[in-house]
């Protein structure tokens, strides 16, 4: 039996709190929401897209004050150049179940999934999104209320779009002081972007990446990102799995700072990813997708810094993998704090990798190393009792070379001297596992090469 709730149609039954939003432009709708504690609920409410969009079209700016009920959307709000959307910090904007789109995006989104991005793509400029609690109602591991994908539109979406907030093909954009709650898409998905700021993102039981940047991207600041996410808190993916990338290229000149993972005892991925590679298009041509001139600083409670190659398991690693090991240049890590064991894992050709001012506030095991250079091997068991279905997750047969690695100020707790470099850096040389599949992983022939 389906229970019923009837939210107040704000603005129809109560005075309008924000004069610039005309609630008479909302329309009533009925839908079902699924909640773990109550089960299915029938909801009768107002859809706010038309009311909010009308203010944007008229005044180029809209503010959403807090109200007793969420602002329900049934598709994305669309921001044009020069427009600004703000909301009170505790104003909830909620995606209607079954919409299966992003919640807000820029106007002129274009994708280049099978070619390099042209020089002139007529980008949108000077867009601001600030405040609000944004949720797509993914309130459980298996229950996303029909909002599994953060696509740019319901009909003919740009391939690879997957965000709560989508900003693709943009310049001079800002996202500030938002909370993304219980969502299955990336919280903020940026691509083909220059001169951007993402400052203040709280992840509340979030299901995918927090701030996810695809190439080309440059001259950006990602600051004050924290909370619980079951995927990467921040990701810079120059090469990318094709079902999540609208475009490819280089990512460079970006600062990531003041990023915090979840507290001790709260399950979360607590990871940051940098993914370079080489994109092979369907016509056989390739595009180098390097990552360079990146600074990561003042980072705490992040356990895994993932700078390694990883083919696409979702559609088949043999169908979507980088055409070669990616390139990293000028990557700086500074002022990192680890309360639990963690590592910086590098499987890329790197030139200029600096790690400095790191506090290891936990007991060190004899085999602990902060920095790991070389390939990884891990077995994904689709069916635990059927080795024929098992798949290698990483790229264990590919070598990588690291030059100009600088390590300083890596200390345990309150120590006044640095750990010796050999206690900080591990060079990996894989071997095939002769007992596979009796034991896993399968191993490989790849190795890390450190030019000292």
C-alpha positions in Angstrom: 0.0 0.0 0.0 1.4 3.4 -1.0 1.4 6.1 1.7 0.5 9.6 0.7 1.9 13.0 1.6 0.7 16.4 0.2 3.4 19.1 0.4 2.3 22.7 0.6 2.2 24.3 -2.8 4.4 27.2 -1.8 3.3 30.5 -3.2 -0.2 29.1 -4.0 -1.2 28.7 -0.4 1.3 31.0 1.3 2.8 34.5 0.7 5.6 34.6 -1.8 8.9 34.8 0.1 11.0 35.9 -2.9 9.2 38.5 -5.0 11.3 37.8 -8.1 10.0 34.2 -8.3 6.4 34.0 -9.4 4.9 30.8 -8.0 1.9 31.1 -10.3 4.2 29.9 -13.0 4.8 26.6 -11.3 2.7 23.6 -12.3 1.3 20.9 -10.1 2.3 17.3 -10.5 2.1 13.9 -8.7 4.8 11.3 -8.4 6.2 8.6 -6.2 9.3 8.9 -4.0 11.0 6.0 -2.4 12.5 6.4 1.1 14.3 3.7 3.1 12.5 4.4 6.3 8.9 4.8 5.0 8.8 3.0 1.6 7.0 4.5 -1.4 5.3 7.9 -0.9 2.9 9.6 -3.2 3.8 13.2 -3.5 1.7 16.1 -4.8 3.8 19.2 -5.4 4.8 22.1 -7.6 7.4 21.9 -10.3 9.5 25.1 -10.3 11.4 25.1 -13.6 9.2 27.6 -15.5 9.0 30.0 -12.5 12.7 30.1 -12.0 13.6 30.1 -15.7 11.2 33.1 -16.2 13.2 35.2 -13.7 16.5 34.2 -15.3 15.2 35.2 -18.8 13.9 38.5 -17.5 16.5 39.7 -15.0 19.5 37.4 -15.6 19.6 36.6 -11.9 17.4 34.7 -9.5 17.5 33.9 -5.7 15.8 31.0 -4.1 15.0 31.6 -0.4 14.6 28.7 2.1 11.1 27.3 2.2 9.3 24.5 4.0 9.2 22.3 1.0 11.9 21.7 -1.7 11.9 23.4 -5.0 11.2 20.5 -7.3 12.6 20.4 -10.8 11.8 17.9 -13.6 14.8 18.8 -15.7 17.7 21.2 -15.8 17.6 24.9 -15.3 19.5 26.6 -18.1 21.9 29.5 -17.5 23.0 31.8 -20.3 26.1 33.9 -20.4 26.1 36.6 -17.6 23.4 34.9 -15.5 23.5 34.1 -11.8 21.5 31.6 -9.7 21.8 31.9 -5.9 20.0 30.2 -3.1 19.9 30.3 0.7 22.3 27.8 2.2 19.5 25.7 3.5 17.1 26.0 0.5 16.6 22.5 -0.9 16.4 22.0 -4.7 15.2 18.5 -5.5 15.0 16.6 -8.7 11.7 14.9 -9.4 12.0 11.1 -9.5 12.4 9.7 -13.0 13.8 12.9 -14.5 17.3 11.4 -15.0 19.0 14.6 -15.9 21.3 17.2 -14.4 19.7 20.0 -12.3 21.3 23.1 -13.7 23.6 23.6 -16.8 24.9 26.3 -19.1 23.1 27.0 -22.4 25.5 26.1 -25.2 26.7 22.6 -24.3 28.6 20.8 -27.0 30.3 17.5 -27.0 33.4 16.2 -28.9 33.4 12.6 -28.0 35.1 11.5 -31.2 37.4 14.4 -32.2 39.6 17.0 -30.5 37.8 20.1 -29.3 37.9 22.9 -32.0 39.4 26.2 -31.0 36.2 28.2 -31.2 33.2 26.5 -29.6 31.3 29.7 -28.8 31.4 29.1 -25.0 29.1 30.6 -22.4 30.8 33.0 -20.1 30.4 34.7 -16.7 28.0 32.2 -15.0 27.6 31.9 -11.2 25.8 29.3 -9.1 25.9 29.8 -5.4 24.2 28.2 -2.4 21.4 25.7 -2.0 21.1 22.0 -1.1 20.9 20.1 -4.4 19.7 16.5 -4.4 18.6 13.9 -7.0 17.1 11.6 -4.3 19.6 8.8 -4.6 18.8 7.8 -1.0 20.4 4.4 -0.9 23.0 2.2 -2.6 20.4 0.6 -4.9 17.7 3.3 -4.9 18.2 6.4 -7.1 14.5 7.2 -7.5 14.9 6.9 -11.2 17.7 9.5 -11.3 20.6 7.3 -12.3 22.2 9.6 -14.9 23.0 13.3 -14.8 22.4 13.9 -18.5 22.3 17.4 -20.1 18.7 16.9 -21.3 16.0 14.2 -21.5 16.2 14.1 -25.3 19.4 13.8 -27.2 21.8 14.6 -24.3 25.4 15.5 -25.0 27.3 12.2 -24.7 29.3 11.9 -21.6 27.4 14.4 -19.5 26.8 13.2 -15.9 26.4 15.8 -13.3 24.1 17.4 -10.8 25.6 20.7 -12.0 26.9 20.7 -15.6 29.2 23.4 -16.9 30.6 22.4 -20.3 32.0 24.7 -22.9 32.3 27.7 -20.5 34.7 30.4 -19.5 34.8 32.5 -16.3 32.4 30.5 -14.2 31.9 30.1 -10.5 30.2 27.5 -8.3 30.3 28.5 -4.6 29.0 27.2 -1.2 26.7 24.4 -2.4 25.7 21.1 -0.8 25.1 18.1 -2.9 23.1 15.5 -1.1 22.3 11.9 -2.0 23.0 12.1 -5.7 24.2 9.5 -8.2 25.8 11.8 -10.7 29.0 13.9 -10.2 28.2 16.8 -8.0 29.9 19.4 -10.2 30.9 18.2 -13.7 33.1 20.6 -15.7 34.6 20.2 -19.2 36.0 22.4 -21.9 36.4 25.1 -19.3 38.9 27.9 -18.6 39.1 30.4 -15.7 36.9 28.6 -13.3 36.3 28.6 -9.5 34.7 25.9 -7.4 34.8 27.1 -3.9 32.8 25.4 -1.1 31.2 22.0 -1.9 29.8 19.8 0.9 29.1 16.2 -0.1 26.3 14.7 1.9 26.1 10.9 1.5 27.0 11.5 -2.1 27.2 8.5 -4.6 29.8 9.6 -7.2 32.6 12.1 -7.7 32.4 15.4 -6.0 34.1 17.9 -8.4 34.9 16.1 -11.7 36.8 17.9 -14.4 37.2 16.7 -18.0 39.6 18.1 -20.6 40.3 20.5 -22.0 40.5 22.5 -18.7 42.9 25.1 -17.4 43.4 28.0 -15.0 41.1 26.9 -12.3 40.7 26.8 -8.5 39.0 24.0 -6.6 38.8 24.8 -2.9 37.0 23.7 0.2 35.5 20.4 -0.9 34.6 18.0 2.0 32.2 15.4 3.1 31.1 11.9 2.3 31.4 10.6 -1.2 31.5 7.1 -2.5 33.9 8.0 -5.3 36.6 10.5 -5.9 36.2 13.7 -3.9 38.0 15.6 -6.7 38.9 14.2 -10.1 40.9 15.7 -13.0 40.5 13.4 -15.9 42.2 14.4 -19.1 41.7 11.0 -20.6 38.4 9.4 -19.4 36.0 6.5 -19.8 34.0 7.5 -22.8 30.6 7.1 -21.1 31.6 9.9 -18.7 33.5 12.3 -20.9 32.1 14.9 -23.3 35.6 15.9 -24.5 39.3 15.1 -24.2 42.6 17.0 -24.1 45.0 18.6 -21.6 44.3 19.7 -18.1 46.7 22.3 -16.6 47.3 25.2 -14.3 44.8 24.2 -11.6 45.1 24.5 -7.8 43.2 22.1 -5.5 43.3 23.1 -1.9 41.5 22.7 1.5 40.0 19.3 0.6 38.9 17.0 3.4 37.6 13.5 3.4 35.2 11.9 5.8 35.9 11.7 9.6 37.3 8.5 11.1 34.7 5.7 11.1 32.5 7.2 8.3 32.6 5.1 5.1 33.7 7.1 2.1 36.1 6.8 -0.8 38.4 9.6 0.4 40.3 9.8 -2.8 41.6 12.3 -5.4 42.3 11.2 -9.0 44.5 12.6 -11.7 44.0 10.6 -14.9 46.1 11.4 -18.0 46.2 9.2 -21.0 46.0 9.0 -24.8 42.6 9.1 -26.4 42.1 7.0 -29.6 39.2 8.1 -31.6 37.1 5.8 -33.8 39.0 6.8 -37.0 42.2 5.6 -35.4 43.8 9.0 -34.7 45.0 9.7 -31.2 45.2 12.7 -28.9 47.6 13.1 -26.1 45.8 14.0 -22.8 48.4 15.2 -20.4 48.0 16.8 -16.9 50.5 19.4 -15.9 51.2 22.3 -13.6 48.8 21.2 -10.8 49.2 22.1 -7.2 47.4 20.1 -4.4 47.8 21.6 -1.0 46.2 21.6 2.5 44.6 18.2 2.1 43.5 16.1 5.0 41.7 12.7 5.4 42.2 11.8 1.8 43.7 8.3 1.7 44.3 7.6 -2.0 45.9 9.9 -4.5 45.2 8.0 -7.7 47.6 8.9 -10.5 47.4 5.6 -12.3 46.1 4.2 -15.5 42.7 2.5 -15.4 40.8 1.0 -18.4 37.0 1.1 -18.5 35.5 -1.9 -16.9 31.9 -0.7 -17.3 31.8 -1.3 -21.0 34.8 -3.6 -21.3 38.5 -2.8 -20.8 39.3 -4.1 -24.3 36.7 -1.6 -25.8 37.8 1.6 -24.0 41.4 2.0 -22.7 44.1 4.6 -23.0 46.2 4.1 -26.1 49.3 4.5 -23.9 50.5 5.5 -20.5 49.6 9.1 -19.7 51.9 12.0 -18.9 52.2 14.1 -15.8 54.4 17.2 -15.5 54.9 19.7 -12.7 52.6 18.1 -10.1 53.0 19.5 -6.5 51.7 18.0 -3.3 52.2 20.1 -0.2 50.8 20.2 3.3 49.1 16.8 3.4 47.9 15.3 6.6 47.2 11.6 6.9 45.4 10.3 10.0 45.2 6.8 8.5 47.5 5.0 6.1 47.3 6.3 2.6 49.4 6.7 -0.5 50.2 8.6 -3.7 50.1 6.0 -6.4 51.8 6.9 -9.7 51.5 4.8 -12.9 52.2 7.5 -15.5 55.2 8.9 -17.2 56.0 11.8 -14.7 58.5 14.6 -15.0 58.6 16.9 -12.0 56.7 15.4 -9.1 57.1 17.2 -5.8 55.9 16.0 -2.4 56.6 18.2 0.6 55.4 19.0 4.1 53.5 15.7 4.8 52.3 14.6 8.3 51.8 10.9 8.9 49.7 10.9 12.1 49.4 7.1 12.5 51.8 4.2 13.4 53.9 3.3 10.4 54.0 -0.4 9.4 57.5 -1.6 8.4 56.4 -1.9 4.7 54.5 1.4 4.5 55.5 3.7 1.7 53.8 7.0 1.0 54.7 7.1 -2.7 54.3 4.1 -5.0 55.8 4.2 -8.5 54.7 1.6 -11.0 51.8 -0.4 -12.2 49.0 -2.0 -10.2 47.3 -5.4 -10.5 43.9 -6.2 -9.0 41.3 -8.8 -10.0 37.6 -7.9 -10.3 35.5 -11.0 -9.8 32.2 -10.6 -11.5 31.2 -14.1 -10.3 33.3 -15.1 -7.3 33.2 -18.8 -8.3 33.8 -18.4 -12.0 37.4 -17.3 -13.0 36.3 -17.0 -16.6 34.4 -13.9 -15.6 37.3 -12.3 -13.7 38.9 -9.2 -15.1 42.1 -7.3 -14.5 41.2 -3.8 -13.2 44.4 -1.9 -14.1 47.2 -2.1 -16.6 49.8 -4.4 -15.1 52.0 -4.9 -18.2 52.8 -1.3 -18.9 56.0 0.4 -17.6 56.2 4.0 -16.4 59.1 6.3 -15.9 59.4 9.0 -13.2 61.9 11.8 -13.4 62.7 14.7 -11.1 60.9 13.4 -8.1 61.4 15.6 -5.1 60.5 14.6 -1.5 61.0 16.7 1.6 59.3 17.3 4.9 57.6 13.9 5.2 57.4 13.3 8.9 55.7 11.0 11.3 53.6 12.8 13.9 55.6 15.3 15.8 59.0 14.2 14.6 61.5 17.0 13.9 63.4 15.1 11.2 62.3 13.9 7.8 61.8 10.2 7.0 64.6 8.9 4.7 63.5 8.8 1.1 63.8 5.1 0.9 61.2 4.9 3.7 58.9 7.1 1.6 59.2 5.8 -2.0 58.5 2.3 -3.3 59.3 1.3 -6.8 57.0 -1.5 -8.1 58.1 -4.3 -10.4 55.3 -6.7 -11.1 55.7 -10.4 -11.9 53.1 -12.8 -13.3 51.3 -14.8 -10.7 52.0 -18.5 -11.6 49.2 -19.6 -9.3 46.5 -17.5 -10.9 43.5 -18.0 -10.6 44.0 -20.1 -7.5 45.3 -16.9 -6.0 44.9 -13.4 -7.1 45.8 -10.9 -8.6 47.1 -12.1 -11.9 50.2 -9.8 -11.7 52.0 -8.6 -14.8 55.3 -7.7 -16.5 55.2 -3.9 -16.0 57.5 -1.9 -13.7 58.1 1.6 -12.4 61.4 3.2 -13.5 62.7 5.9 -11.2 65.4 8.1 -12.8 67.2 9.4 -9.7 
